[in-house]
């Protein structure tokens, strides 16, 4: 919700316009525009007012409503012109300061936006508008932090329940076509196992700013998830590290980074990964951005060398942060895992996927989120046991809350649901993970 687009604020503004009786007919124009805004027709309000801008420019009521309408449709340069005129006539008006700060933030003038929003916050504004101003100030702080040399770290811990720790099928008996449909019984370790668990992790990330455009970035993290019930040999642990450079120019940022990862399952190293990412971020304004990337990773399985693959993924996403603090994003990607060994095409696959998510504040310290994911994997050859070309369709849904009980603290309860439909019976599974995690930033 825009900073001044609450119904009460618009009614007050309409009343102030109507109070000037000398131009009742022209004031009706502003009043009609307010009505359009109240009904969610910001574009119509802007079109109506902009056609009268030449003769009405300098009237603070007209300029304020024109500026708010321009903000609501994303025409930030026009909003700045109109709101600067209004503020020149009525200095110190919190509503005008807040809207002008919003427009300046959108075009990247963070210093001026911070000054105006801070001034508006000190004035008399409705509680909802005050929370929105705080969210803008926090967003500006995040942007400014990203442009300074810094080192940040965190520690976290949690607990939860996993209905399928090993991502195994529900049934233990499987018909194997290569043996004429003979029913075989899977090893108990390969069948669905449930367990409660604990989790712990820590990480550090840094940025060294060489000059206003170039930065050196890097980070490392470790995490572990031991099971707390009688499920042996299925604990997991992971270590990650990355390093690279970032180049910024106007609305563009290019990031080139190398990445290393090691994943342990039980007492063995299951997978090691080495690769890199090229990422291009384009910020349309302070609220909207595109993020496109190309990832390459060399996957090595120390216990099963035949599974070694080269993974390449190309993707893009779009994120939009709304004035009321809501965040929405969506993206798509395609890729391939190509086997390095000969004659094992059934272990490699092509993939395509979609991602989407929303986050919305409930209060100053609480927000809710939901994410959706879908991926299709088509394998490169016929499975030698089940005599089919394996195809997986995976769907994920995460629902949770973000609670900030104190500065630098975050508690995240969430429910994660996963469903994989596969024509290979040992790859078909579903699972639910319910967890609570607490994190402390430094």
ZALUMMI-983086 format. One line per field, with one value per residue (C-alpha): residue number from 1; x negated, y negated, z; residue in three letters. Coordinates in Angstrom, 1 decimal. Layout:
N
pos	(NUM|...)
c1	(X|...)
c2	(Y|...)
c3	(Z|...)
code	(ALA|...)
***
This chain:
442
pos	(1|2|3|4|5|6|7|8|9|10|11|12|13|14|15|16|17|18|19|20|21|22|23|24|25|26|27|28|29|30|31|32|33|34|35|36|37|38|39|40|41|42|43|44|45|46|47|48|49|50|51|52|53|54|55|56|57|58|59|60|61|62|63|64|65|66|67|68|69|70|71|72|73|74|75|76|77|78|79|80|81|82|83|84|85|86|87|88|89|90|91|92|93|94|95|96|97|98|99|100|101|102|103|104|105|106|107|108|109|110|111|112|113|114|115|116|117|118|119|120|121|122|123|124|125|126|127|128|129|130|131|132|133|134|135|136|137|138|139|140|141|142|143|144|145|146|147|148|149|150|151|152|153|154|155|156|157|158|159|160|161|162|163|164|165|166|167|168|169|170|171|172|173|174|175|176|177|178|179|180|181|182|183|184|185|186|187|188|189|190|191|192|193|194|195|196|197|198|199|200|201|202|203|204|205|206|207|208|209|210|211|212|213|214|215|216|217|218|219|220|221|222|223|224|225|226|227|228|229|230|231|232|233|234|235|236|237|238|239|240|241|242|243|244|245|246|247|248|249|250|251|252|253|254|255|256|257|258|259|260|261|262|263|264|265|266|267|268|269|270|271|272|273|274|275|276|277|278|279|280|281|282|283|284|285|286|287|288|289|290|291|292|293|294|295|296|297|298|299|300|301|302|303|304|305|306|307|308|309|310|311|312|313|314|315|316|317|318|319|320|321|322|323|324|325|326|327|328|329|330|331|332|333|334|335|336|337|338|339|340|341|342|343|344|345|346|347|348|349|350|351|352|353|354|355|356|357|358|359|360|361|362|363|364|365|366|367|368|369|370|371|372|373|374|375|376|377|378|379|380|381|382|383|384|385|386|387|388|389|390|391|392|393|394|395|396|397|398|399|400|401|402|403|404|405|406|407|408|409|410|411|412|413|414|415|416|417|418|419|420|421|422|423|424|425|426|427|428|429|430|431|432|433|434|435|436|437|438|439|440|441|442)
c1	(0.0|-1.5|-2.5|0.4|3.0|4.9|8.6|8.3|5.4|7.2|10.4|8.3|6.6|10.0|11.4|8.4|9.0|12.7|12.0|10.7|14.0|12.6|12.0|14.8|15.0|11.3|11.3|13.8|11.2|8.9|11.7|12.6|9.0|9.0|12.1|10.4|7.4|9.6|11.1|7.7|7.7|4.4|3.7|7.0|6.4|3.0|4.3|7.1|4.7|1.7|3.8|4.3|0.7|-0.3|2.4|2.5|-1.2|-2.0|1.3|0.1|3.3|3.3|-0.5|-0.2|2.5|0.7|-2.5|-0.8|0.9|-2.4|-4.1|-1.3|-1.8|-5.6|-6.2|-8.7|-10.3|-6.8|-6.1|-9.3|-8.5|-5.0|-5.8|-8.8|-6.4|-4.0|-6.7|-8.0|-4.6|-3.9|-7.3|-7.2|-4.1|-4.8|-2.6|-4.3|-7.8|-7.0|-5.8|-8.7|-11.1|-9.5|-9.9|-13.6|-14.4|-12.8|-15.2|-18.3|-18.7|-19.0|-20.6|-17.8|-15.2|-16.6|-16.5|-12.9|-11.6|-13.3|-11.7|-8.3|-8.7|-9.2|-5.9|-2.4|-1.6|0.9|-0.5|-0.2|-2.1|-4.8|-5.4|-5.7|-8.2|-10.2|-10.3|-11.6|-14.3|-15.3|-15.5|-17.7|-20.0|-20.3|-21.2|-23.8|-25.3|-25.8|-27.9|-30.3|-33.0|-31.7|-31.9|-28.8|-28.3|-25.6|-25.0|-21.7|-20.1|-16.8|-14.8|-12.1|-10.4|-11.0|-8.5|-11.0|-14.6|-16.1|-13.6|-12.7|-9.6|-6.8|-6.6|-9.5|-8.4|-9.2|-8.5|-11.7|-10.9|-14.5|-13.9|-10.5|-8.6|-10.0|-9.1|-12.2|-12.4|-14.4|-17.0|-15.4|-17.8|-16.2|-12.6|-10.9|-12.2|-10.8|-12.7|-12.9|-16.1|-18.2|-20.1|-23.0|-24.9|-27.2|-28.5|-30.4|-30.2|-32.2|-32.5|-35.6|-34.8|-37.8|-36.1|-32.5|-32.1|-34.4|-34.1|-35.6|-33.1|-33.4|-31.8|-31.7|-29.1|-28.7|-25.6|-24.7|-21.4|-21.7|-18.6|-17.4|-15.5|-16.6|-17.6|-21.2|-23.6|-21.3|-22.7|-23.7|-26.3|-27.3|-30.2|-30.1|-32.5|-32.5|-34.6|-34.4|-34.1|-31.2|-31.0|-28.3|-27.3|-24.2|-21.3|-23.5|-25.5|-27.6|-28.8|-31.4|-32.0|-33.5|-31.8|-32.9|-30.6|-30.9|-27.9|-28.1|-25.4|-26.0|-29.7|-30.6|-31.1|-28.2|-28.9|-31.6|-30.9|-33.2|-31.9|-31.1|-28.3|-27.9|-25.0|-23.5|-21.2|-19.3|-17.4|-14.6|-14.2|-14.3|-11.3|-11.9|-14.7|-15.6|-18.2|-19.6|-22.3|-24.4|-25.7|-28.2|-29.1|-31.2|-29.6|-31.8|-30.5|-33.4|-31.5|-30.0|-32.1|-29.7|-27.3|-29.8|-28.2|-28.7|-25.7|-24.8|-21.7|-20.5|-17.8|-16.1|-13.8|-11.9|-11.3|-9.0|-8.9|-5.7|-5.4|-3.7|-6.6|-5.2|-7.6|-6.8|-9.1|-9.0|-11.5|-12.2|-15.3|-16.5|-19.6|-21.3|-23.4|-25.7|-27.4|-31.2|-31.3|-30.4|-27.3|-25.5|-23.2|-20.4|-22.2|-22.2|-19.1|-17.7|-15.7|-13.3|-11.8|-9.7|-9.9|-7.6|-7.2|-5.5|-6.3|-4.0|-4.5|-1.9|-3.4|-6.7|-8.4|-6.4|-6.0|-4.6|-5.9|-5.1|-7.2|-6.3|-8.6|-8.2|-10.8|-10.8|-13.7|-14.0|-16.8|-19.0|-18.6|-16.6|-17.0|-18.6|-16.4|-13.0|-13.3|-11.9|-13.4|-13.0|-11.0|-10.6|-8.2|-8.9|-6.6|-7.6|-5.6|-7.0|-4.9|-6.3|-6.7|-9.7|-9.7|-12.3|-11.9|-14.9|-17.5|-19.7|-17.5|-15.2|-13.0|-11.5|-8.9|-8.0|-6.4|-8.1|-6.2|-7.8|-6.2|-8.2|-6.2|-8.4|-7.9|-10.8|-9.3|-12.3|-12.4|-8.7|-8.3|-6.7|-7.8|-6.9|-9.3|-8.2|-10.9|-11.7|-15.0|-16.6|-19.3|-21.6|-23.3|-26.6)
c2	(0.0|-3.4|-5.6|-8.1|-5.9|-5.0|-6.0|-8.3|-10.2|-10.6|-11.9|-14.5|-15.5|-15.8|-17.9|-20.3|-20.7|-21.4|-23.9|-26.4|-27.7|-30.1|-27.4|-25.0|-23.7|-23.0|-21.5|-19.0|-17.8|-16.9|-15.5|-13.2|-12.1|-11.2|-9.1|-7.2|-6.5|-5.2|-2.8|-1.6|-3.4|-5.3|-5.3|-7.0|-9.6|-10.4|-10.7|-13.0|-15.3|-15.3|-16.8|-19.9|-20.1|-23.2|-25.4|-23.8|-23.3|-25.1|-24.3|-22.1|-20.1|-19.3|-18.6|-16.3|-14.1|-14.1|-13.1|-10.3|-9.0|-9.1|-7.1|-4.5|-3.8|-3.8|-7.1|-8.3|-11.2|-12.9|-12.2|-13.9|-17.0|-17.3|-16.6|-19.0|-21.7|-20.8|-20.7|-24.1|-25.6|-23.5|-22.7|-20.2|-18.3|-14.7|-13.1|-15.0|-14.3|-10.6|-10.3|-12.3|-10.1|-7.1|-8.4|-9.4|-6.0|-4.4|-6.3|-5.6|-8.9|-7.1|-10.0|-12.5|-9.8|-9.0|-12.6|-13.2|-9.9|-10.5|-14.0|-12.5|-9.8|-12.6|-14.2|-13.2|-10.3|-7.4|-4.3|-2.3|-5.0|-5.1|-1.4|-1.8|-4.6|-2.4|0.3|-2.1|-3.3|0.3|0.9|-2.1|-0.9|2.5|0.8|-1.5|1.5|3.3|0.4|0.4|2.7|5.0|8.4|10.1|13.4|15.5|18.6|20.5|23.6|25.4|28.5|30.2|33.4|35.0|37.5|38.9|38.4|40.4|39.4|43.0|44.7|45.7|49.4|51.9|54.3|53.4|55.2|55.2|55.7|56.8|59.9|60.6|58.5|60.4|58.7|57.7|56.2|53.0|52.6|51.0|48.0|47.3|47.2|44.1|43.3|40.6|38.8|35.7|33.8|30.9|28.5|26.0|23.7|20.8|18.5|15.4|13.2|10.1|7.4|5.3|2.2|1.4|-1.7|-2.7|-0.1|2.8|5.0|8.3|10.6|13.9|16.1|19.5|21.5|24.9|26.7|30.0|31.9|34.9|37.0|37.4|40.7|44.2|43.5|44.3|43.3|40.6|37.5|34.8|32.0|29.5|26.9|24.2|21.5|18.8|15.9|13.5|9.9|7.6|4.7|2.0|-0.6|-2.7|-0.1|2.9|5.3|8.1|10.8|13.5|16.0|19.5|21.9|25.0|27.4|30.7|32.7|35.6|38.2|40.4|40.9|40.6|37.7|38.2|35.3|32.7|29.7|27.2|24.5|20.9|18.5|15.5|13.3|10.1|7.9|5.1|2.8|0.9|-1.2|-0.8|1.6|3.9|5.9|8.7|11.3|13.5|16.2|18.9|21.6|24.4|27.1|30.2|32.8|35.6|38.6|40.2|43.4|43.8|42.3|43.4|40.7|37.8|35.1|31.6|29.4|26.3|24.1|20.9|18.9|15.6|14.1|10.9|9.5|6.7|5.0|3.1|-0.2|1.6|4.0|6.9|8.8|11.1|12.9|15.4|17.1|19.9|21.9|24.7|26.9|30.2|32.7|34.5|37.6|37.8|41.6|43.5|45.5|44.3|41.7|42.9|41.1|37.7|35.6|32.3|30.1|27.2|25.5|22.6|20.7|18.2|16.7|14.0|12.3|9.9|8.1|8.7|6.3|4.4|7.6|10.4|11.4|14.4|16.1|18.8|20.3|22.6|24.7|27.1|29.0|31.6|33.9|36.1|38.6|39.4|43.2|46.2|47.5|50.9|52.4|50.8|50.5|47.0|43.7|42.1|38.9|37.0|34.2|32.5|29.9|28.1|25.8|23.8|21.9|20.0|17.0|14.6|13.2|10.7|10.7|8.4|6.6|9.1|12.0|14.0|17.0|18.9|21.6|23.3|26.2|27.6|30.1|32.1|34.4|36.3|38.2|40.6|43.5|45.2|46.7|46.1|42.4|41.7|40.2|37.5|35.8|33.1|31.2|29.1|27.0|24.0|22.2|19.3|17.1|14.5|12.1|10.2)
c3	(0.0|-1.0|1.9|1.6|0.0|3.1|2.9|5.9|4.3|1.0|2.8|4.6|1.4|-0.4|2.4|2.2|-1.5|-1.2|1.6|-1.0|-2.3|-4.9|-7.5|-6.8|-10.4|-10.5|-7.0|-8.2|-10.7|-7.8|-5.8|-8.7|-9.0|-5.3|-5.9|-8.7|-6.4|-3.7|-6.1|-7.3|-10.6|-10.2|-14.0|-14.6|-11.9|-13.4|-16.9|-15.7|-13.8|-16.2|-18.9|-16.6|-15.3|-17.3|-15.9|-12.4|-11.7|-8.4|-6.7|-3.8|-3.6|-7.3|-7.3|-4.3|-5.8|-9.2|-7.5|-5.6|-8.7|-10.6|-7.8|-7.8|-11.5|-11.3|-13.2|-10.6|-12.5|-12.9|-9.3|-8.2|-10.3|-8.9|-5.3|-5.3|-6.4|-3.6|-1.0|-2.0|-1.2|1.9|3.5|6.3|5.2|6.2|3.6|0.8|2.3|2.5|-1.1|-2.4|-0.5|-2.0|-5.5|-4.9|-3.5|-6.6|-8.9|-6.7|-4.9|-1.5|0.4|-0.4|0.1|3.6|4.6|3.5|4.9|8.3|8.4|7.6|10.3|12.9|11.9|12.6|10.3|10.7|12.3|9.0|7.1|9.9|9.5|5.7|6.2|8.5|5.8|3.3|5.7|6.3|2.6|2.1|4.9|3.1|-0.2|1.5|3.4|0.1|-1.2|1.7|2.7|5.4|7.0|8.4|10.1|11.7|13.8|13.9|15.4|15.3|15.5|13.6|12.2|8.8|7.5|5.0|6.0|3.2|0.5|0.0|-1.5|0.8|-0.2|0.4|-2.4|-6.0|-9.3|-11.4|-15.2|-16.1|-13.9|-15.5|-13.0|-10.0|-6.7|-4.8|-1.3|-0.9|1.8|4.8|4.5|1.0|2.3|3.8|7.3|9.6|12.3|14.5|14.1|15.3|13.2|13.5|11.2|10.9|8.2|7.2|4.2|3.3|0.6|0.0|-2.0|-4.3|-5.8|-6.4|-9.2|-8.2|-5.2|-4.1|-2.4|-0.6|2.0|3.7|5.7|7.4|8.6|10.1|10.7|13.0|13.5|17.1|16.8|15.9|12.3|11.9|9.1|7.7|9.4|6.9|6.9|4.3|3.8|1.2|0.1|-2.6|-3.8|-6.7|-7.9|-8.4|-10.9|-10.6|-13.2|-12.8|-12.6|-13.6|-11.5|-12.8|-10.4|-11.2|-8.5|-7.9|-5.6|-3.7|-1.8|0.1|1.2|3.7|4.3|7.3|7.7|4.0|1.6|-0.8|-3.2|-3.9|-6.1|-7.8|-10.2|-10.9|-11.5|-13.8|-12.6|-14.0|-11.9|-13.5|-11.1|-12.8|-9.7|-6.0|-6.1|-9.1|-10.4|-12.9|-12.0|-14.7|-14.2|-15.7|-13.4|-14.0|-11.5|-11.7|-9.5|-8.1|-6.1|-4.3|-3.6|-7.1|-9.8|-12.5|-11.2|-11.8|-14.0|-15.3|-14.4|-16.3|-15.5|-17.2|-15.5|-14.8|-12.2|-11.4|-8.0|-6.9|-3.5|-3.0|-1.0|1.9|2.4|0.4|-1.8|-4.7|-7.1|-9.9|-12.2|-14.6|-15.5|-17.8|-17.5|-18.0|-16.0|-18.5|-17.4|-17.7|-17.9|-21.1|-21.6|-18.5|-20.1|-17.7|-14.9|-16.6|-17.3|-18.7|-16.4|-16.5|-13.5|-12.2|-8.9|-7.2|-3.8|-1.8|1.5|3.4|6.7|9.4|11.9|12.4|13.6|11.9|8.2|6.5|3.4|0.9|-1.9|-4.8|-7.0|-9.8|-11.8|-14.5|-15.1|-18.1|-18.0|-21.0|-21.3|-20.4|-16.8|-17.1|-14.2|-14.8|-18.6|-18.8|-19.6|-16.1|-15.8|-12.5|-11.7|-8.4|-6.7|-3.5|-1.2|1.8|4.2|7.2|9.3|9.9|13.4|14.6|18.4|18.9|16.7|14.8|15.8|13.6|14.3|11.4|11.9|8.5|6.8|3.7|1.5|-1.3|-3.9|-6.6|-9.1|-11.1|-13.4|-11.5|-8.3|-6.2|-7.1|-6.4|-2.9|-0.8|2.4|4.9|7.1|10.0|11.6|13.8|13.3|15.3|13.8|15.3|12.9|13.7)
code	(UNK|UNK|UNK|UNK|UNK|UNK|UNK|UNK|UNK|UNK|UNK|UNK|UNK|UNK|UNK|UNK|UNK|UNK|UNK|UNK|UNK|UNK|UNK|UNK|UNK|UNK|UNK|UNK|UNK|UNK|UNK|UNK|UNK|UNK|UNK|UNK|UNK|UNK|UNK|UNK|UNK|UNK|UNK|UNK|UNK|UNK|UNK|UNK|UNK|UNK|UNK|UNK|UNK|UNK|UNK|UNK|UNK|UNK|UNK|UNK|UNK|UNK|UNK|UNK|UNK|UNK|UNK|UNK|UNK|UNK|UNK|UNK|UNK|UNK|UNK|UNK|UNK|UNK|UNK|UNK|UNK|UNK|UNK|UNK|UNK|UNK|UNK|UNK|UNK|UNK|UNK|UNK|UNK|UNK|UNK|UNK|UNK|UNK|UNK|UNK|UNK|UNK|UNK|UNK|UNK|UNK|UNK|UNK|UNK|UNK|UNK|UNK|UNK|UNK|UNK|UNK|UNK|UNK|UNK|UNK|UNK|UNK|UNK|UNK|UNK|UNK|UNK|UNK|UNK|UNK|UNK|UNK|UNK|UNK|UNK|UNK|UNK|UNK|UNK|UNK|UNK|UNK|UNK|UNK|UNK|UNK|UNK|UNK|UNK|UNK|UNK|UNK|UNK|UNK|UNK|UNK|UNK|UNK|UNK|UNK|UNK|UNK|UNK|UNK|UNK|UNK|UNK|UNK|UNK|UNK|UNK|UNK|UNK|UNK|UNK|UNK|UNK|UNK|UNK|UNK|UNK|UNK|UNK|UNK|UNK|UNK|UNK|UNK|UNK|UNK|UNK|UNK|UNK|UNK|UNK|UNK|UNK|UNK|UNK|UNK|UNK|UNK|UNK|UNK|UNK|UNK|UNK|UNK|UNK|UNK|UNK|UNK|UNK|UNK|UNK|UNK|UNK|UNK|UNK|UNK|UNK|UNK|UNK|UNK|UNK|UNK|UNK|UNK|UNK|UNK|UNK|UNK|UNK|UNK|UNK|UNK|UNK|UNK|UNK|UNK|UNK|UNK|UNK|UNK|UNK|UNK|UNK|UNK|UNK|UNK|UNK|UNK|UNK|UNK|UNK|UNK|UNK|UNK|UNK|UNK|UNK|UNK|UNK|UNK|UNK|UNK|UNK|UNK|UNK|UNK|UNK|UNK|UNK|UNK|UNK|UNK|UNK|UNK|UNK|UNK|UNK|UNK|UNK|UNK|UNK|UNK|UNK|UNK|UNK|UNK|UNK|UNK|UNK|UNK|UNK|UNK|UNK|UNK|UNK|UNK|UNK|UNK|UNK|UNK|UNK|UNK|UNK|UNK|UNK|UNK|UNK|UNK|UNK|UNK|UNK|UNK|UNK|UNK|UNK|UNK|UNK|UNK|UNK|UNK|UNK|UNK|UNK|UNK|UNK|UNK|UNK|UNK|UNK|UNK|UNK|UNK|UNK|UNK|UNK|UNK|UNK|UNK|UNK|UNK|UNK|UNK|UNK|UNK|UNK|UNK|UNK|UNK|UNK|UNK|UNK|UNK|UNK|UNK|UNK|UNK|UNK|UNK|UNK|UNK|UNK|UNK|UNK|UNK|UNK|UNK|UNK|UNK|UNK|UNK|UNK|UNK|UNK|UNK|UNK|UNK|UNK|UNK|UNK|UNK|UNK|UNK|UNK|UNK|UNK|UNK|UNK|UNK|UNK|UNK|UNK|UNK|UNK|UNK|UNK|UNK|UNK|UNK|UNK|UNK|UNK|UNK|UNK|UNK|UNK|UNK|UNK|UNK|UNK|UNK|UNK|UNK|UNK|UNK|UNK|UNK|UNK|UNK|UNK|UNK|UNK|UNK|UNK|UNK|UNK|UNK|UNK|UNK|UNK|UNK|UNK|UNK|UNK|UNK|UNK|UNK|UNK|UNK)
***
